[in-house]
Amino acid sequence: MDIITVRTFLMWCTIINAALLIGSSIFCAFAGSWIYSIHSKLFHISRETFNTLIYSFIAFYKMLWIVFNLVPYIALLIID
């Protein structure tokens, strides 16, 4: 596998994961009550706990996206 294939792969991984991150953030921002109503029936958690968990998940996903997709892609752009 050559560097161009890896760079293209990381580019598409970065784009797809960015779309998922933005989509989930928008979905949680505008449909938070609906999501909470579903999850509160399953797990019996308070609204404050749910908000903390969902925003922690989004922050963790964002950190993983930066470390494993964006940074390697930028590094390959720099060395090419």
CNS distance restraints for C-alpha pairs under 8 A (distance, minus, plus):
assign (resid   1 and name CA) (resid   5 and name CA) 6.50 0.50 0.50
assign (resid   1 and name CA) (resid   6 and name CA) 7.23 0.50 0.50
assign (resid   2 and name CA) (resid   6 and name CA) 6.59 0.50 0.50
assign (resid   3 and name CA) (resid   7 and name CA) 5.99 0.50 0.50
assign (resid   3 and name CA) (resid  76 and name CA) 7.77 0.50 0.50
assign (resid   4 and name CA) (resid   8 and name CA) 6.07 0.50 0.50
assign (resid   5 and name CA) (resid   9 and name CA) 6.05 0.50 0.50
assign (resid   6 and name CA) (resid  10 and name CA) 6.12 0.50 0.50
assign (resid   7 and name CA) (resid  11 and name CA) 6.05 0.50 0.50
assign (resid   7 and name CA) (resid  73 and name CA) 6.14 0.50 0.50
assign (resid   7 and name CA) (resid  76 and name CA) 6.20 0.50 0.50
assign (resid   7 and name CA) (resid  77 and name CA) 7.52 0.50 0.50
assign (resid   8 and name CA) (resid  12 and name CA) 6.33 0.50 0.50
assign (resid   9 and name CA) (resid  13 and name CA) 6.18 0.50 0.50
assign (resid  10 and name CA) (resid  14 and name CA) 5.93 0.50 0.50
assign (resid  10 and name CA) (resid  69 and name CA) 6.07 0.50 0.50
assign (resid  10 and name CA) (resid  70 and name CA) 7.77 0.50 0.50
assign (resid  10 and name CA) (resid  72 and name CA) 7.38 0.50 0.50
assign (resid  10 and name CA) (resid  73 and name CA) 5.56 0.50 0.50
assign (resid  11 and name CA) (resid  15 and name CA) 6.26 0.50 0.50
assign (resid  11 and name CA) (resid  69 and name CA) 7.79 0.50 0.50
assign (resid  11 and name CA) (resid  73 and name CA) 6.23 0.50 0.50
assign (resid  12 and name CA) (resid  16 and name CA) 6.01 0.50 0.50
assign (resid  13 and name CA) (resid  17 and name CA) 5.95 0.50 0.50
assign (resid  13 and name CA) (resid  69 and name CA) 6.44 0.50 0.50
assign (resid  14 and name CA) (resid  18 and name CA) 5.91 0.50 0.50
assign (resid  14 and name CA) (resid  65 and name CA) 7.26 0.50 0.50
assign (resid  14 and name CA) (resid  69 and name CA) 5.17 0.50 0.50
assign (resid  14 and name CA) (resid  70 and name CA) 5.88 0.50 0.50
assign (resid  14 and name CA) (resid  73 and name CA) 7.78 0.50 0.50
assign (resid  15 and name CA) (resid  19 and name CA) 6.20 0.50 0.50
assign (resid  16 and name CA) (resid  20 and name CA) 6.30 0.50 0.50
assign (resid  17 and name CA) (resid  21 and name CA) 6.04 0.50 0.50
assign (resid  17 and name CA) (resid  65 and name CA) 6.75 0.50 0.50
assign (resid  18 and name CA) (resid  22 and name CA) 6.07 0.50 0.50
assign (resid  18 and name CA) (resid  65 and name CA) 7.52 0.50 0.50
assign (resid  19 and name CA) (resid  23 and name CA) 5.86 0.50 0.50
assign (resid  20 and name CA) (resid  24 and name CA) 5.94 0.50 0.50
assign (resid  21 and name CA) (resid  25 and name CA) 6.10 0.50 0.50
assign (resid  21 and name CA) (resid  58 and name CA) 7.26 0.50 0.50
assign (resid  21 and name CA) (resid  61 and name CA) 7.36 0.50 0.50
assign (resid  21 and name CA) (resid  62 and name CA) 6.94 0.50 0.50
assign (resid  22 and name CA) (resid  26 and name CA) 6.14 0.50 0.50
assign (resid  23 and name CA) (resid  27 and name CA) 5.97 0.50 0.50
assign (resid  24 and name CA) (resid  28 and name CA) 6.00 0.50 0.50
assign (resid  24 and name CA) (resid  58 and name CA) 7.80 0.50 0.50
assign (resid  25 and name CA) (resid  29 and name CA) 6.07 0.50 0.50
assign (resid  25 and name CA) (resid  58 and name CA) 7.04 0.50 0.50
assign (resid  26 and name CA) (resid  30 and name CA) 6.15 0.50 0.50
assign (resid  27 and name CA) (resid  31 and name CA) 5.48 0.50 0.50
assign (resid  27 and name CA) (resid  32 and name CA) 7.21 0.50 0.50
assign (resid  28 and name CA) (resid  32 and name CA) 4.74 0.50 0.50
assign (resid  28 and name CA) (resid  35 and name CA) 7.43 0.50 0.50
assign (resid  28 and name CA) (resid  54 and name CA) 7.91 0.50 0.50
assign (resid  31 and name CA) (resid  35 and name CA) 6.27 0.50 0.50
assign (resid  32 and name CA) (resid  36 and name CA) 5.97 0.50 0.50
assign (resid  33 and name CA) (resid  37 and name CA) 6.10 0.50 0.50
assign (resid  34 and name CA) (resid  38 and name CA) 6.52 0.50 0.50
assign (resid  35 and name CA) (resid  39 and name CA) 6.27 0.50 0.50
assign (resid  36 and name CA) (resid  40 and name CA) 5.70 0.50 0.50
assign (resid  36 and name CA) (resid  47 and name CA) 7.14 0.50 0.50
assign (resid  36 and name CA) (resid  50 and name CA) 6.93 0.50 0.50
assign (resid  37 and name CA) (resid  41 and name CA) 6.47 0.50 0.50
assign (resid  38 and name CA) (resid  42 and name CA) 6.76 0.50 0.50
assign (resid  39 and name CA) (resid  43 and name CA) 5.92 0.50 0.50
assign (resid  39 and name CA) (resid  44 and name CA) 7.48 0.50 0.50
assign (resid  39 and name CA) (resid  45 and name CA) 7.88 0.50 0.50
assign (resid  40 and name CA) (resid  44 and name CA) 4.64 0.50 0.50
assign (resid  40 and name CA) (resid  45 and name CA) 5.49 0.50 0.50
assign (resid  40 and name CA) (resid  46 and name CA) 7.34 0.50 0.50
assign (resid  45 and name CA) (resid  49 and name CA) 6.33 0.50 0.50
assign (resid  45 and name CA) (resid  50 and name CA) 6.52 0.50 0.50
assign (resid  46 and name CA) (resid  50 and name CA) 6.19 0.50 0.50
assign (resid  47 and name CA) (resid  51 and name CA) 6.12 0.50 0.50
assign (resid  48 and name CA) (resid  52 and name CA) 6.21 0.50 0.50
assign (resid  49 and name CA) (resid  53 and name CA) 6.13 0.50 0.50
assign (resid  50 and name CA) (resid  54 and name CA) 6.04 0.50 0.50
assign (resid  51 and name CA) (resid  55 and name CA) 6.07 0.50 0.50
assign (resid  52 and name CA) (resid  56 and name CA) 5.96 0.50 0.50
assign (resid  53 and name CA) (resid  57 and name CA) 6.08 0.50 0.50
assign (resid  54 and name CA) (resid  58 and name CA) 6.33 0.50 0.50
assign (resid  55 and name CA) (resid  59 and name CA) 6.10 0.50 0.50
assign (resid  56 and name CA) (resid  60 and name CA) 6.04 0.50 0.50
assign (resid  57 and name CA) (resid  61 and name CA) 6.07 0.50 0.50
assign (resid  58 and name CA) (resid  62 and name CA) 6.08 0.50 0.50
assign (resid  59 and name CA) (resid  63 and name CA) 6.28 0.50 0.50
assign (resid  60 and name CA) (resid  64 and name CA) 6.25 0.50 0.50
assign (resid  61 and name CA) (resid  65 and name CA) 6.06 0.50 0.50
assign (resid  62 and name CA) (resid  66 and name CA) 6.22 0.50 0.50
assign (resid  63 and name CA) (resid  67 and name CA) 6.14 0.50 0.50
assign (resid  64 and name CA) (resid  68 and name CA) 5.78 0.50 0.50
assign (resid  64 and name CA) (resid  69 and name CA) 7.72 0.50 0.50
assign (resid  65 and name CA) (resid  69 and name CA) 5.28 0.50 0.50
assign (resid  65 and name CA) (resid  70 and name CA) 6.45 0.50 0.50
assign (resid  66 and name CA) (resid  70 and name CA) 4.78 0.50 0.50
assign (resid  66 and name CA) (resid  71 and name CA) 5.94 0.50 0.50
assign (resid  67 and name CA) (resid  71 and name CA) 5.63 0.50 0.50
assign (resid  67 and name CA) (resid  72 and name CA) 7.46 0.50 0.50
assign (resid  68 and name CA) (resid  72 and name CA) 6.51 0.50 0.50
assign (resid  69 and name CA) (resid  73 and name CA) 6.19 0.50 0.50
assign (resid  70 and name CA) (resid  74 and name CA) 6.17 0.50 0.50
assign (resid  71 and name CA) (resid  75 and name CA) 6.07 0.50 0.50
assign (resid  72 and name CA) (resid  76 and name CA) 6.19 0.50 0.50
assign (resid  73 and name CA) (resid  77 and name CA) 6.29 0.50 0.50
assign (resid  74 and name CA) (resid  78 and name CA) 6.22 0.50 0.50
assign (resid  75 and name CA) (resid  79 and name CA) 6.35 0.50 0.50
assign (resid  76 and name CA) (resid  80 and name CA) 6.10 0.50 0.50
